[in-house]
Amino acid sequence: DPNLIVVITSSHPNFPAHIRAARQSLSARGFNNPIIVKRTFTPDCDVDRVTVDASIDLGSLLLDGVADGIMIEAPALSAEAAAELAFTILQATRRRITATEYISCPGCGRTLFDLPATLAKVKEATAGLKGLKIGVMGCVVNGPGEMADADYGYVGAAAGHVSLYKGKVCIAKNIPESEAPQRLVEFIKADRQ
């Protein structure tokens, strides 16, 4: 039945290899239905171990096209936390974008504002805008190149001023830093209509 969605799981020590072998075996038999990979963790796995192992195991399977979806079951995580981790893995592998992603430089001597505080302000202002990549960069020297794949950018232009970008194109220059987060939100909303 081509409408079936199959869930595959394994307790094999090499979880990804075992899932890959199962997928290959199904494909060799002409079975190409969507596959959800379920990773079940034992009670002795803490939150950090679950996060790392699920990210590596499930993320690699998604990136390689072995899995079409994922499920995480772990006593260390609530159902909500397991779902949040799954969505994070899906977003990191570009399978499903559910949150805004932020790209920021580490800052250097050219950065003329408090980068962590500015990033926090931009995150707060854009919290309701989903599925975007927003770059927050300290200067125009390297910033536009470092955020080249961002949808929008917020880049330090001079002391107390910011330039806004859509992709690689500067759309507004030398906006006072106090106005810049709101102007960025206004531009994004207008651009997305």
N, C-alpha and C positions, 0 to 999 in steps of 0.2 A: 504494500500500500504506500504510494508515494506521499501520502499526507501524514504518515506517521513521523513523529519526532522521537528519536531514540535517546535514552539516557544511558551513558556508559560510566562505570566506576571501576575502581581497582584497589586492592590492598597490597599490590606488589610494591616492593621497596623502591623500584625505579618506576614510579607512577607514570611520568610522561612517556617513557619508552613502551610501557605496557598498553597505554591508551593509543599510541601511534600504531602499534602492531594490530590492535583490535580494529582500528579505523581502516587500516590497509587491508585486512582480511575481509572486512565488509565490502570495501570498494572492489576488491578482486572478484567478489561474487555478484557485482553489479548493483550493490545496495548503496545508493548515494543520498539517502534521506538526511535531513538535518540531525546533527548530533549535539546533545548537551552533555558536557563532561561534569560529573559530580565528584568533588573531592571531599572525603569524610576524614575528619581528624580525630585522634584518640583524646580522651580526657586529660592526658598528661601534657598535651601541647598547649602552651600559654598563648596569649594574644599575639605576641611578637613572632613566635614560631609559626603560627597559623598565617599571619600576614605575609611573612617572607616566603614560606613554602607555597602558599596559594598563588602569590604573585608570580613566582618563578614557574611553577608547574602549569598553572592554568593560563598565564600570560603567554608562555611559549607555545602552547597548543593553539591559542587563538591567533597569534602572529603567523604561525605556519599553516593556518587554514585547516587544522585537524578538528577543531571544535567550532561549532556555530554559536554556542552559548555555554554558560557555566553555572554551577551550583556549588555552594560551600556549606558544609555542615560541620560545626565545631562546638563542643560543649563550652569552650572558653568564650564564645561570642554569642550574643543574643541574636535572634532572627534578624532584627534591624541592623545590627552591626555586621552580620554576615552579608546581608543584602548591600549595605554600603560598601563593603570591601569588594564585592562582586562588581558593582557599578564603577568603582575606582579602577579595577583591573580592565573592565570593558573600555573605559575612557582612555586609559594609558595605551591600550592596543588599538585605539581608534575604531572600535567596533560599535560603540554607542556613546555619544557625547551627551552628558546629562548635567554638566557643571561648567562654569567658566574656568578656564585655565589661565594662569598668570605666568608670565616669563619675566624674570628680572635679572639684571646684571648684579655682580657682587659689589659694585661701587668701587671707585678709585679716587685719586686726587682731583679728577675733573668733575666729580659729582658735587653739585652745589646745593644739595638739600639732603635731609635725613631720609635716606632711601627706605629703611624699614618702616618708618612712620608714614611715608608717602605711599608705599605699597599698601599699607593697612587702610589708608584713606580711599585709595582707588578701589580696593576690594569691597569696602563698606558701601561706596557709591554705586558699584556695579553688581552688587550681590544678587539682584533680581534678574539679571541678564544672563541667560543660560546658553551654553553651546558656543562660547566665543573663546578666542585666545587674545589676551590683552597683554602687551608688553609694557613694562614700567622700567625705564632706563635712565641712568644718571646723566648722560650727556649725548650730544649729537655726534661725537667723534666715532664711537663704536656702537652706540645704542641702536640706530636703525638697522645695521647689519646683524646684530645679535638677535633682534626681534623680527627677522625677515619673514618668518612664517606666521607672525601674529596677524590677527584680523584688524586690530587697532593698537595704537601705541601712544604712550604718555612719556615724553622725553624731555629731560632737563635742557633748557636752551640758554639760560643765563641765570645769574643770581636772582632767585625769586620768580622766575618765569619758566614756562613749559611750552613745548610745541606738541601738537596732537597729530597723529598719523592715521591714515586708513591704509593698511598694508604697508607698502614702502613709500607712499606718497604723503608728504606733509600737507595737512589740510588747514592748519591754523598755527600761526607762529606767535611766540612771546606772550602767551596768555599769563596773567598773574597767577601764581601758584595757588592762591586762595580760591580762585574761580575754576581752575582747571578740572578737578574731578567732576563737577556738575556739568561743565561744558562738554566733557567727554561723554557723559551719559546722554545729554541732549543730542549730540551728534550721532551716537550709536542708535538711539531710538528713531531719529529722523531717517537715518540711512537704512534701517531695517524695515521701514514701512513700504 
